[in-house]
């Protein structure tokens, strides 16, 4: 007996995941022009994690999340998504504790401070804070190179 692939896939996929496939297939229609800026990262039972191209779009979409949630649920057979979460594409967040002592130290820069920078540092009474601020300025310069 010959069966087409679609009917075989339909029989293999449970109804529980059917709405998820429907959401994935309709995503470009749901998001319209924004589909190039945001994509589905993960679908859970009632939460949708969306990957956004940059933090500016993340902020905009977060502010529009109520409207997006309504639009997404309208395209499904019943309201299934209760929460939207956003993350910047390519950014992996991990929970780590970093202390000053455990940071890797970079070689000190030979940069000479300007007179305004020297004056600003001289107003700081705490010597350790003064050194930390100077090191921070050097690190900023190194990262901008």
N, CA, C and O atoms as a DFTB+ gen file, in Angstrom:
580 C
 N C O
     1  1       0.822      -1.169       0.000
     2  2       0.000       0.000       0.000
     3  2       0.878       1.249       0.000
     4  3       1.811       1.347       0.798
     5  1       0.599       2.177      -0.862
     6  2       1.397       3.392      -0.998
     7  2       0.702       4.526      -0.255
     8  3      -0.494       4.764      -0.424
     9  1       1.492       5.230       0.586
    10  2       0.993       6.387       1.332
    11  2       1.898       7.572       1.033
    12  3       3.107       7.428       0.853
    13  1       1.287       8.733       0.987
    14  2       2.143       9.906       0.816
    15  2       2.767      10.284       2.162
    16  3       2.258       9.922       3.223
    17  1       3.860      11.006       2.096
    18  2       4.634      11.339       3.294
    19  2       3.821      12.162       4.276
    20  3       3.901      11.937       5.484
    21  1       3.049      13.100       3.786
    22  2       2.268      13.957       4.676
    23  2       1.317      13.138       5.544
    24  3       1.208      13.387       6.744
    25  1       0.637      12.174       4.955
    26  2      -0.293      11.369       5.750
    27  2       0.449      10.498       6.764
    28  3      -0.053      10.262       7.863
    29  1       1.642      10.020       6.398
    30  2       2.438       9.252       7.354
    31  2       2.900      10.127       8.517
    32  3       2.834       9.719       9.677
    33  1       3.369      11.338       8.195
    34  2       3.809      12.254       9.246
    35  2       2.649      12.653      10.144
    36  3       2.791      12.723      11.365
    37  1       1.508      12.913       9.536
    38  2       0.334      13.275      10.337
    39  2      -0.042      12.178      11.312
    40  3      -0.443      12.454      12.442
    41  1       0.085      10.936      10.878
    42  2      -0.272       9.831      11.766
    43  2       0.777       9.621      12.860
    44  3       0.451       9.129      13.939
    45  1       2.034       9.990      12.592
    46  2       3.094       9.815      13.573
    47  2       3.133      10.926      14.622
    48  3       3.511      10.696      15.770
    49  1       2.744      12.108      14.219
    50  2       2.817      13.249      15.122
    51  2       1.537      13.313      15.935
    52  3       0.432      13.271      15.393
    53  1       1.708      13.416      17.239
    54  2       0.530      13.450      18.117
    55  2      -0.169      14.799      18.023
    56  3       0.414      15.780      17.563
    57  1      -1.403      14.839      18.454
    58  2      -2.177      16.079      18.450
    59  2      -1.579      17.121      19.380
    60  3      -1.764      18.321      19.181
    61  1      -0.860      16.656      20.399
    62  2      -0.279      17.578      21.358
    63  2       0.785      18.460      20.689
    64  3       0.895      19.641      21.019
    65  1       1.549      17.918      19.776
    66  2       2.577      18.704      19.099
    67  2       2.068      19.320      17.804
    68  3       2.771      20.112      17.176
    69  1       0.872      18.971      17.406
    70  2       0.306      19.489      16.164
    71  2       0.209      21.008      16.192
    72  3       0.525      21.659      15.196
    73  1      -0.217      21.582      17.301
    74  2      -0.341      23.032      17.398
    75  2       1.020      23.709      17.336
    76  3       1.138      24.836      16.853
    77  1       2.051      23.020      17.827
    78  2       3.402      23.579      17.767
    79  2       3.890      23.651      16.320
    80  3       4.520      24.627      15.912
    81  1       3.592      22.614      15.565
    82  2       3.941      22.629      14.140
    83  2       3.160      23.708      13.399
    84  3       3.693      24.385      12.520
    85  1       1.918      23.854      13.760
    86  2       1.090      24.890      13.162
    87  2       1.690      26.273      13.450
    88  3       1.736      27.133      12.571
    89  1       2.141      26.471      14.671
    90  2       2.764      27.734      15.051
    91  2       4.044      27.973      14.252
    92  3       4.268      29.074      13.749
    93  1       4.877      26.950      14.136
    94  2       6.115      27.079      13.366
    95  2       5.842      27.384      11.895
    96  3       6.516      28.218      11.291
    97  1       4.863      26.712      11.332
    98  2       4.532      26.926       9.917
    99  2       3.953      28.304       9.661
   100  3       4.210      28.902       8.616
   101  1       3.174      28.813      10.604
   102  2       2.521      30.109      10.423
   103  2       3.336      31.284      10.946
   104  3       2.890      32.428      10.858
   105  1       4.516      31.025      11.484
   106  2       5.303      32.087      12.106
   107  2       5.545      33.292      11.180
   108  3       5.352      34.426      11.617
   109  1       5.957      33.091       9.923
   110  2       6.155      34.256       9.052
   111  2       4.875      35.075       8.848
   112  3       4.931      36.300       8.750
   113  1       3.728      34.399       8.785
   114  2       2.457      35.114       8.634
   115  2       2.096      35.860       9.918
   116  3       1.593      36.983       9.868
   117  1       2.352      35.241      11.053
   118  2       2.018      35.859      12.340
   119  2       2.846      37.124      12.549
   120  3       2.307      38.155      12.952
   121  1       4.133      37.057      12.283
   122  2       5.028      38.182      12.567
   123  2       5.127      39.180      11.420
   124  3       5.549      40.317      11.630
   125  1       4.750      38.781      10.228
   126  2       4.817      39.701       9.091
   127  2       6.239      40.168       8.830
   128  3       7.159      39.354       8.750
   129  1       6.422      41.489       8.695
   130  2       7.748      42.047       8.411
   131  2       8.744      41.815       9.545
   132  3       9.955      41.848       9.326
   133  1       8.244      41.584      10.735
   134  2       9.127      41.370      11.889
   135  2       9.728      39.966      11.924
   136  3      10.590      39.692      12.759
   137  1       9.294      39.077      11.042
   138  2       9.798      37.702      11.081
   139  2      11.300      37.625      10.807
   140  3      11.948      36.645      11.173
   141  1      11.854      38.654      10.164
   142  2      13.305      38.676       9.959
   143  2      14.041      39.120      11.221
   144  3      15.252      38.925      11.326
   145  1      13.335      39.708      12.170
   146  2      13.943      40.218      13.407
   147  2      13.796      39.262      14.589
   148  3      14.573      39.320      15.542
   149  1      12.800      38.388      14.522
   150  2      12.519      37.514      15.662
   151  2      12.187      36.106      15.163
   152  3      11.491      35.934      14.163
   153  1      12.696      35.110      15.878
   154  2      12.412      33.722      15.509
   155  2      12.098      32.926      16.779
   156  3      12.407      33.345      17.895
   157  1      11.490      31.795      16.575
   158  2      11.128      30.943      17.705
   159  2      12.363      30.164      18.131
   160  3      12.972      29.453      17.333
   161  1      12.717      30.307      19.387
   162  2      13.856      29.589      19.958
   163  2      13.393      28.271      20.574
   164  3      14.012      27.226      20.372
   165  1      12.282      28.336      21.336
   166  2      11.798      27.146      22.032
   167  2      10.307      27.299      22.321
   168  3       9.827      28.389      22.630
   169  1       9.593      26.192      22.214
   170  2       8.174      26.163      22.546
   171  2       7.983      25.172      23.683
   172  3       8.312      23.993      23.556
   173  1       7.447      25.664      24.800
   174  2       7.107      24.765      25.910
   175  2       5.584      24.654      25.946
   176  3       4.910      25.070      25.004
   177  1       5.051      24.105      27.008
   178  2       3.608      23.908      27.090
   179  2       2.829      25.212      26.980
   180  3       1.830      25.277      26.262
   181  1       3.275      26.251      27.684
   182  2       2.525      27.507      27.653
   183  2       3.420      28.734      27.509
   184  3       2.966      29.861      27.712
   185  1       4.676      28.524      27.164
   186  2       5.629      29.624      27.047
   187  2       6.348      29.536      25.702
   188  3       6.673      28.453      25.214
   189  1       6.580      30.690      25.134
   190  2       7.272      30.774      23.861
   191  2       8.527      31.611      24.074
   192  3       8.440      32.771      24.476
   193  1       9.688      31.031      23.806
   194  2      10.946      31.762      23.937
   195  2      11.349      32.216      22.548
   196  3      11.527      31.409      21.636
   197  1      11.489      33.533      22.405
   198  2      11.779      34.129      21.108
   199  2      13.190      34.688      21.067
   200  3      13.645      35.327      22.016
   201  1      13.867      34.446      19.978
   202  2      15.217      34.941      19.768
   203  2      15.135      36.186      18.885
   204  3      14.545      36.156      17.805
   205  1      15.737      37.284      19.360
   206  2      15.634      38.578      18.701
   207  2      17.021      39.003      18.227
   208  3      18.017      38.711      18.888
   209  1      17.095      39.699      17.075
   210  2      18.388      40.030      16.475
   211  2      19.254      40.955      17.313
   212  3      20.474      40.795      17.318
   213  1      18.678      41.907      18.016
   214  2      19.474      42.767      18.890
   215  2      18.632      43.324      20.027
   216  3      17.411      43.170      20.048
   217  1      19.296      43.965      20.960
   218  2      18.626      44.403      22.181
   219  2      17.584      45.489      21.934
   220  3      16.614      45.592      22.685
   221  1      17.767      46.298      20.895
   222  2      16.767      47.329      20.588
   223  2      15.441      46.680      20.191
   224  3      14.374      47.080      20.658
   225  1      15.529      45.684      19.331
   226  2      14.315      44.969      18.928
   227  2      13.738      44.191      20.098
   228  3      12.520      44.067      20.222
   229  1      14.601      43.666      20.956
   230  2      14.133      42.948      22.124
   231  2      13.255      43.859      22.973
   232  3      12.181      43.450      23.413
   233  1      13.704      45.086      23.204
   234  2      12.939      46.042      23.999
   235  2      11.600      46.360      23.336
   236  3      10.563      46.372      24.000
   237  1      11.623      46.617      22.034
   238  2      10.388      46.938      21.306
   239  2       9.389      45.787      21.373
   240  3       8.203      45.994      21.629
   241  1       9.880      44.580      21.142
   242  2       8.984      43.421      21.154
   243  2       8.462      43.134      22.554
   244  3       7.322      42.701      22.721
   245  1       9.289      43.372      23.549
   246  2       8.825      43.198      24.931
   247  2       7.670      44.149      25.227
   248  3       6.686      43.770      25.863
   249  1       7.800      45.380      24.760
   250  2       6.730      46.353      24.979
   251  2       5.457      45.987      24.217
   252  3       4.355      46.367      24.614
   253  1       5.617      45.252      23.130
   254  2       4.468      44.827      22.326
   255  2       4.014      43.414      22.696
   256  3       3.177      42.842      21.997
   257  1       4.541      42.843      23.769
   258  2       4.300      41.429      24.067
   259  2       2.827      41.083      24.267
   260  3       2.403      39.990      23.891
   261  1       2.043      41.978      24.845
   262  2       0.614      41.690      25.028
   263  2      -0.074      41.538      23.681
   264  3      -0.869      40.619      23.483
   265  1       0.232      42.436      22.760
   266  2      -0.353      42.374      21.432
   267  2       0.134      41.127      20.680
   268  3      -0.648      40.455      20.008
   269  1       1.435      40.827      20.801
   270  2       1.997      39.644      20.132
   271  2       1.366      38.362      20.671
   272  3       1.038      37.453      19.909
   273  1       1.202      38.299      21.981
   274  2       0.602      37.123      22.603
   275  2      -0.808      36.891      22.072
   276  3      -1.189      35.762      21.764
   277  1      -1.566      37.956      21.971
   278  2      -2.932      37.861      21.452
   279  2      -2.914      37.386      19.997
   280  3      -3.697      36.517      19.612
   281  1      -2.028      37.953      19.203
   282  2      -1.948      37.596      17.779
   283  2      -1.525      36.140      17.590
   284  3      -2.064      35.438      16.734
   285  1      -0.573      35.696      18.380
   286  2      -0.110      34.304      18.287
   287  2      -1.240      33.347      18.645
   288  3      -1.485      32.379      17.926
   289  1      -1.924      33.612      19.746
   290  2      -3.013      32.727      20.180
   291  2      -4.193      32.730      19.219
   292  3      -4.904      31.731      19.113
   293  1      -4.413      33.845      18.512
   294  2      -5.488      33.887      17.511
   295  2      -5.230      32.925      16.362
   296  3      -6.173      32.404      15.766
   297  1      -3.966      32.686      16.047
   298  2      -3.608      31.810      14.926
   299  2      -3.597      30.331      15.308
   300  3      -3.468      29.468      14.440
   301  1      -3.730      30.036      16.591
   302  2      -3.760      28.645      17.045
   303  2      -5.202      28.188      17.214
   304  3      -6.124      29.004      17.220
   305  1      -5.393      26.875      17.352
   306  2      -6.746      26.333      17.500
   307  2      -7.419      26.800      18.789
   308  3      -8.645      26.888      18.852
   309  1      -6.631      27.097      19.809
   310  2      -7.132      27.642      21.071
   311  2      -5.979      28.399      21.728
   312  3      -4.820      28.157      21.389
   313  1      -6.267      29.306      22.656
   314  2      -5.176      30.035      23.314
   315  2      -4.290      29.080      24.123
   316  3      -4.729      28.499      25.115
   317  1      -3.067      28.933      23.694
   318  2      -2.156      27.989      24.346
   319  2      -0.963      28.680      24.992
   320  3      -0.440      28.196      25.997
   321  1      -0.533      29.780      24.443
   322  2       0.651      30.481      24.942
   323  2       0.215      31.508      25.981
   324  3      -0.634      32.357      25.711
   325  1       0.803      31.422      27.165
   326  2       0.469      32.351      28.247
   327  2       1.584      33.350      28.515
   328  3       1.361      34.401      29.117
   329  1       2.789      33.011      28.060
   330  2       3.929      33.864      28.367
   331  2       4.899      33.895      27.195
   332  3       5.149      32.880      26.545
   333  1       5.440      35.081      26.938
   334  2       6.496      35.247      25.944
   335  2       7.776      35.636      26.667
   336  3       7.764      36.480      27.563
   337  1       8.859      35.025      26.277
   338  2      10.175      35.395      26.806
   339  2      11.059      35.732      25.625
   340  3      10.948      35.129      24.557
   341  1      11.934      36.694      25.824
   342  2      12.786      37.163      24.749
   343  2      14.247      37.016      25.137
   344  3      14.612      37.172      26.302
   345  1      15.075      36.715      24.147
   346  2      16.514      36.683      24.358
   347  2      17.186      37.186      23.096
   348  3      16.653      37.052      21.995
   349  1      18.346      37.758      23.270
   350  2      19.093      38.245      22.123
   351  2      19.719      37.054      21.420
   352  3      20.288      36.176      22.069
   353  1      19.619      37.017      20.109
   354  2      20.148      35.894      19.328
   355  2      21.650      35.764      19.546
   356  3      22.382      36.753      19.506
   357  1      22.096      34.553      19.773
   358  2      23.514      34.288      19.922
   359  2      24.070      34.573      21.302
   360  3      25.249      34.318      21.546
   361  1      23.263      35.091      22.211
   362  2      23.733      35.389      23.559
   363  2      23.300      34.268      24.490
   364  3      22.113      33.965      24.615
   365  1      24.277      33.663      25.136
   366  2      23.983      32.610      26.093
   367  2      24.254      33.177      27.472
   368  3      25.360      33.638      27.752
   369  1      23.265      33.146      28.320
   370  2      23.420      33.673      29.671
   371  2      23.664      32.523      30.623
   372  3      22.932      31.534      30.634
   373  1      24.699      32.671      31.415
   374  2      24.977      31.679      32.443
   375  2      25.090      32.394      33.775
   376  3      25.504      33.551      33.851
   377  1      24.721      31.693      34.800
   378  2      24.811      32.271      36.134
   379  2      26.177      31.914      36.714
   380  3      26.446      30.761      37.051
   381  1      27.023      32.919      36.820
   382  2      28.333      32.720      37.424
   383  2      28.619      33.888      38.337
   384  3      28.173      35.011      38.098
   385  1      29.357      33.612      39.369
   386  2      29.789      34.677      40.260
   387  2      31.212      35.042      39.879
   388  3      32.092      34.184      39.815
   389  1      31.421      36.300      39.633
   390  2      32.739      36.782      39.278
   391  2      33.161      37.807      40.312
   392  3      32.434      38.759      40.598
   393  1      34.314      37.608      40.855
   394  2      34.842      38.576      41.795
   395  2      36.093      39.193      41.201
   396  3      36.671      38.663      40.252
   397  1      36.498      40.297      41.758
   398  2      37.683      40.980      41.245
   399  2      38.893      40.063      41.309
   400  3      39.732      40.085      40.409
   401  1      38.994      39.260      42.358
   402  2      40.149      38.383      42.530
   403  2      40.196      37.278      41.490
   404  3      41.287      36.816      41.154
   405  1      39.050      36.829      40.961
   406  2      39.047      35.714      40.027
   407  2      39.107      36.160      38.574
   408  3      39.246      35.319      37.686
   409  1      39.008      37.435      38.309
   410  2      39.092      37.899      36.927
   411  2      40.514      37.771      36.425
   412  3      41.471      37.942      37.180
   413  1      40.644      37.469      35.142
   414  2      41.981      37.400      34.570
   415  2      42.502      38.807      34.386
   416  3      41.794      39.703      33.925
   417  1      43.745      38.977      34.753
   418  2      44.337      40.302      34.678
   419  2      45.004      40.463      33.329
   420  3      45.719      39.578      32.857
   421  1      44.761      41.599      32.726
   422  2      45.399      41.927      31.459
   423  2      46.635      42.762      31.749
   424  3      46.742      43.394      32.800
   425  1      47.553      42.754      30.815
   426  2      48.731      43.583      31.043
   427  2      48.343      45.053      31.123
   428  3      47.438      45.515      30.428
   429  1      49.047      45.772      31.983
   430  2      48.741      47.187      32.177
   431  2      49.058      47.969      30.910
   432  3      50.028      47.686      30.207
   433  1      48.225      48.945      30.643
   434  2      48.409      49.788      29.478
   435  2      49.405      50.888      29.806
   436  3      49.492      51.328      30.953
   437  1      50.150      51.330      28.817
   438  2      51.111      52.407      29.008
   439  2      50.493      53.757      28.709
   440  3      51.213      54.728      28.478
   441  1      49.202      53.834      28.708
   442  2      48.481      55.052      28.376
   443  2      48.684      56.100      29.453
   444  3      48.623      55.809      30.648
   445  1      48.925      57.323      29.009
   446  2      49.094      58.436      29.932
   447  2      47.728      59.096      30.131
   448  3      47.012      59.375      29.170
   449  1      47.386      59.336      31.390
   450  2      46.098      59.953      31.695
   451  2      46.116      61.432      31.331
   452  3      47.128      62.115      31.492
   453  1      44.987      61.909      30.840
   454  2      44.867      63.333      30.554
   455  2      44.781      64.100      31.865
   456  3      44.582      63.507      32.926
   457  1      44.931      65.408      31.793
   458  2      44.888      66.210      33.022
   459  2      43.503      66.144      33.675
   460  3      43.402      66.138      34.902
   461  1      42.433      66.095      32.865
   462  2      41.089      66.000      33.455
   463  2      40.882      64.638      34.111
   464  3      40.221      64.546      35.146
   465  1      41.445      63.569      33.514
   466  2      41.344      62.241      34.110
   467  2      42.144      62.175      35.419
   468  3      41.686      61.604      36.408
   469  1      43.344      62.768      35.409
   470  2      44.161      62.801      36.626
   471  2      43.454      63.582      37.728
   472  3      43.459      63.167      38.887
   473  1      42.852      64.698      37.373
   474  2      42.136      65.512      38.354
   475  2      40.948      64.739      38.934
   476  3      40.715      64.758      40.142
   477  1      40.204      64.063      38.059
   478  2      39.046      63.294      38.524
   479  2      39.484      62.185      39.478
   480  3      38.834      61.952      40.498
   481  1      40.580      61.501      39.153
   482  2      41.070      60.434      40.028
   483  2      41.600      60.990      41.347
   484  3      41.486      60.339      42.385
   485  1      42.176      62.183      41.312
   486  2      42.732      62.750      42.544
   487  2      41.648      63.119      43.548
   488  3      41.933      63.246      44.738
   489  1      40.410      63.293      43.092
   490  2      39.313      63.608      44.014
   491  2      38.822      62.373      44.765
   492  3      38.122      62.490      45.770
   493  1      39.195      61.179      44.272
   494  2      38.812      59.931      44.940
   495  2      39.798      59.680      46.075
   496  3      40.999      59.554      45.836
   497  1      39.308      59.608      47.293
   498  2      40.167      59.471      48.479
   499  2      40.663      58.037      48.685
   500  3      41.776      57.833      49.170
   501  1      39.853      57.050      48.322
   502  2      40.208      55.645      48.520
   503  2      41.230      55.228      47.458
   504  3      40.928      55.257      46.265
   505  1      42.423      54.844      47.878
   506  2      43.515      54.489      46.965
   507  2      43.162      53.259      46.138
   508  3      43.463      53.216      44.945
   509  1      42.527      52.252      46.751
   510  2      42.150      51.039      46.019
   511  2      41.125      51.359      44.939
   512  3      41.207      50.835      43.829
   513  1      40.164      52.215      45.259
   514  2      39.159      52.614      44.281
   515  2      39.809      53.406      43.154
   516  3      39.447      53.245      41.988
   517  1      40.759      54.252      43.495
   518  2      41.497      55.020      42.493
   519  2      42.183      54.083      41.501
   520  3      42.103      54.272      40.287
   521  1      42.862      53.063      42.047
   522  2      43.570      52.092      41.199
   523  2      42.570      51.307      40.342
   524  3      42.808      51.077      39.157
   525  1      41.454      50.900      40.950
   526  2      40.447      50.137      40.210
   527  2      39.866      50.967      39.064
   528  3      39.641      50.447      37.971
   529  1      39.628      52.239      39.310
   530  2      39.100      53.110      38.253
   531  2      40.110      53.295      37.126
   532  3      39.746      53.310      35.950
   533  1      41.379      53.435      37.494
   534  2      42.427      53.585      36.477
   535  2      42.539      52.305      35.648
   536  3      42.659      52.363      34.424
   537  1      42.499      51.141      36.322
   538  2      42.535      49.859      35.606
   539  2      41.324      49.701      34.694
   540  3      41.440      49.194      33.579
   541  1      40.157      50.142      35.177
   542  2      38.944      50.071      34.367
   543  2      39.090      50.923      33.110
   544  3      38.716      50.490      32.020
   545  1      39.623      52.116      33.252
   546  2      39.854      52.989      32.100
   547  2      40.800      52.338      31.102
   548  3      40.585      52.417      29.892
   549  1      41.847      51.696      31.609
   550  2      42.797      51.001      30.727
   551  2      42.126      49.841      29.993
   552  3      42.360      49.637      28.802
   553  1      41.284      49.074      30.714
   554  2      40.576      47.962      30.063
   555  2      39.641      48.467      28.971
   556  3      39.531      47.860      27.906
   557  1      38.970      49.585      29.245
   558  2      38.063      50.168      28.232
   559  2      38.848      50.545      26.991
   560  3      38.401      50.309      25.869
   561  1      40.018      51.131      27.194
   562  2      40.861      51.517      26.055
   563  2      41.321      50.282      25.280
   564  3      41.349      50.295      24.050
   565  1      41.682      49.217      25.997
   566  2      42.128      47.994      25.339
   567  2      41.025      47.354      24.509
   568  3      41.275      46.849      23.414
   569  1      39.806      47.377      25.031
   570  2      38.678      46.786      24.295
   571  2      38.310      47.603      23.073
   572  3      37.784      47.061      22.101
   573  1      38.577      48.899      23.107
   574  2      38.251      49.754      21.966
   575  2      39.332      49.721      20.893
   576  3      39.142      50.274      19.810
   577  1      40.452      49.088      21.175
   578  2      41.545      49.005      20.179
   579  2      41.227      48.028      19.101
   580  3      42.030      47.833      18.188
